[in-house]
């Protein structure tokens, strides 16, 4: 959505791998774009999107977590959900980098 702040969020490799491991529930195309356009660095994986797309991804993750039977994947998905929620709710921590509006 025009005027949304662009968010860049750092995830651990385990959190990111949880997105692509196992059986994914259907995510919307924008959420899949965020997941599969991630950038890998040495010890972090960075995802980037505007607030409205990141909010949609968070909703997909919530649905995924609620249906996940693998406890390990559920734990990492929940952690990614919390990181994204922190960014969207304005919490500033070491895993969230807010960029200037696009």
KESE-280284 format. One line per 2 residues: their letters; for each residue x, y, z of N, C-alpha, C. Coordinates in steps of 0.2 Angstrom, whole numbers, plus 5000, padded with zeros to 4 digits. Layout:
A = X/Y/Z/X/Y/Z/X/Y/Z | ...
This chain:
XX = 5004/4994/5000/5000/5000/5000/5004/5006/5000 | 5003/5011/4996/5007/5017/4995/5007/5021/5002
XX = 5013/5023/5004/5014/5026/5010/5016/5022/5016 | 5015/5015/5015/5017/5010/5020/5025/5011/5021
XX = 5027/5010/5027/5034/5010/5029/5037/5003/5026 | 5043/5003/5024/5046/4997/5022/5050/4995/5028
XX = 5049/4988/5029/5052/4985/5034/5057/4980/5032 | 5063/4979/5035/5068/4974/5034/5069/4971/5041
XX = 5068/4964/5040/5068/4960/5047/5073/4954/5046 | 5077/4954/5051/5082/4949/5051/5079/4943/5055
XX = 5080/4937/5052/5078/4930/5055/5084/4926/5055 | 5084/4921/5060/5089/4916/5060/5088/4912/5054
XX = 5094/4908/5052/5093/4903/5047/5088/4898/5049 | 5087/4896/5055/5082/4891/5057/5075/4894/5057
XX = 5074/4900/5058/5067/4903/5057/5066/4903/5050 | 5070/4905/5046/5069/4906/5039/5068/4899/5036
XX = 5072/4894/5038/5071/4887/5035/5064/4884/5037 | 5062/4886/5042/5055/4884/5044/5050/4886/5039
XX = 5051/4892/5036/5046/4894/5031/5046/4889/5025 | 5051/4886/5023/5052/4882/5017/5052/4875/5018
XX = 5052/4873/5025/5052/4866/5027/5045/4863/5027 | 5045/4857/5026/5038/4853/5027/5033/4855/5022
XX = 5027/4854/5024/5021/4856/5020/5019/4863/5021 | 5020/4867/5016/5017/4874/5017/5010/4874/5016
XX = 5006/4878/5020/4999/4879/5018/5000/4885/5013 | 4995/4885/5009/4995/4890/5003/4996/4897/5006
XX = 5001/4901/5004/5002/4908/5006/5000/4912/5000 | 4998/4918/5001/4997/4922/4996/5003/4924/4992
XX = 5002/4926/4985/5008/4927/4981/5013/4932/4984 | 5011/4938/4987/5015/4943/4990/5019/4940/4996
XX = 5016/4936/5000/5020/4933/5005/5025/4928/5003 | 5023/4924/4998/5028/4919/4995/5034/4923/4992
XX = 5033/4929/4989/5038/4933/4986/5043/4936/4991 | 5040/4938/4997/5044/4940/5003/5048/4934/5005
XX = 5046/4928/5006/5049/4922/5008/5055/4920/5003 | 5053/4920/4997/5058/4917/4992/5063/4923/4989
XX = 5062/4929/4991/5067/4934/4989/5071/4936/4995 | 5071/4932/5000/5076/4933/5006/5083/4934/5004
XX = 5087/4938/5008/5094/4938/5007/5098/4935/5013 | 5102/4930/5011/5106/4927/5016/5113/4931/5017
XX = 5114/4931/5023/5121/4934/5026/5124/4929/5030 | 5129/4930/5033/5133/4925/5037/5129/4921/5042
XX = 5125/4925/5046/5122/4922/5052/5114/4924/5052 | 5112/4928/5047/5105/4930/5047/5102/4929/5040
XX = 5096/4929/5040/5092/4929/5033/5088/4935/5034 | 5088/4940/5029/5084/4946/5029/5078/4946/5024
XX = 5072/4947/5027/5066/4948/5023/5064/4955/5023 | 5061/4957/5017/5060/4965/5016/5053/4965/5013
XX = 5049/4970/5015/5042/4971/5012/5039/4977/5016 | 5034/4980/5012/5031/4986/5016/5026/4983/5021
XX = 5024/4987/5025/5020/4985/5031/5014/4981/5029 | 5010/4983/5024/5004/4979/5023/5006/4972/5020
XX = 5011/4971/5016/5013/4964/5014/5016/4960/5020 | 5019/4964/5024/5022/4960/5030/5017/4958/5035
XX = 5011/4962/5035/5006/4960/5039/5002/4954/5037 | 5002/4954/5030/4998/4948/5027/5003/4942/5028
XX = 5009/4942/5028/5014/4937/5029/5013/4934/5036 | 5012/4939/5041/5011/4937/5048/5005/4933/5049
XX = 5000/4935/5045/4993/4931/5045/4994/4924/5043 | 4998/4924/5037/4999/4917/5035/5003/4913/5039
XX = 5008/4916/5043/5012/4912/5047/5008/4910/5053 | 5003/4914/5056/4999/4912/5061/4995/4906/5059
XX = 4992/4906/5053/4988/4900/5051/4993/4894/5051 | 4999/4895/5048/5003/4889/5047/5005/4886/5054
XX = 5007/4891/5059/5008/4888/5066/5003/4885/5069 | 4997/4887/5068/4991/4884/5071/4990/4877/5068
XX = 4992/4875/5062/4991/4869/5059/4997/4864/5060 | 5003/4867/5062/5009/4863/5062/5009/4858/5067
XX = 5011/4852/5065/5012/4846/5070/5019/4845/5072 | 5024/4847/5068/5031/4847/5070/5033/4852/5075
XX = 5034/4850/5081/5036/4855/5087/5042/4860/5085 | 5047/4857/5082/5053/4861/5081/5051/4866/5076
XX = 5048/4864/5070/5046/4869/5065/5041/4874/5068 | 5036/4872/5072/5032/4877/5075/5035/4882/5080
XX = 5040/4880/5083/5044/4884/5088/5048/4890/5083 | 5051/4888/5078/5054/4893/5074/5049/4897/5070
XX = 5043/4895/5068/5038/4899/5065/5036/4904/5070 | 5034/4902/5076/5032/4906/5081/5037/4912/5082
XX = 5043/4910/5082/5049/4915/5083/5049/4920/5078 | 5048/4918/5072/5048/4922/5066/5041/4927/5066
XX = 5036/4924/5068/5030/4927/5069/5031/4933/5074 | 5034/4932/5080/5035/4937/5085/5040/4942/5082
XX = 5045/4941/5078/5049/4946/5075/5046/4950/5071 | 5041/4947/5067/5037/4952/5062/5032/4956/5066
XX = 5029/4953/5071/5025/4957/5075/5028/4963/5078 | 5034/4962/5081/5038/4967/5084/5039/4973/5079
XX = 5041/4971/5073/5042/4976/5068/5036/4980/5066 | 5030/4976/5066/5024/4979/5064/5021/4984/5070
XX = 5022/4982/5076/5020/4985/5082/5024/4991/5084 | 5030/4992/5081/5034/4997/5082/5039/4996/5088
XX = 5040/4989/5090/5045/4988/5094/5052/4988/5091 | 5057/4991/5094/5063/4991/5091/5068/4987/5095
XX = 5070/4981/5091/5075/4977/5095/5081/4976/5089 | 5086/4972/5091/5091/4971/5087/5090/4967/5081
XX = 5084/4964/5080/5082/4960/5074/5078/4964/5069 | 5076/4970/5071/5072/4974/5067/5075/4980/5065
XX = 5075/4981/5058/5078/4987/5056/5072/4991/5052 | 5071/4997/5054/5066/5001/5050/5069/5005/5045
XX = 5067/5005/5039/5069/5009/5034/5065/5015/5033 | 5068/5020/5029/5064/5026/5028/5058/5024/5023
XX = 5053/5028/5023/5047/5026/5019/5049/5027/5012 | 5047/5022/5008/5048/5022/5001/5045/5027/4997
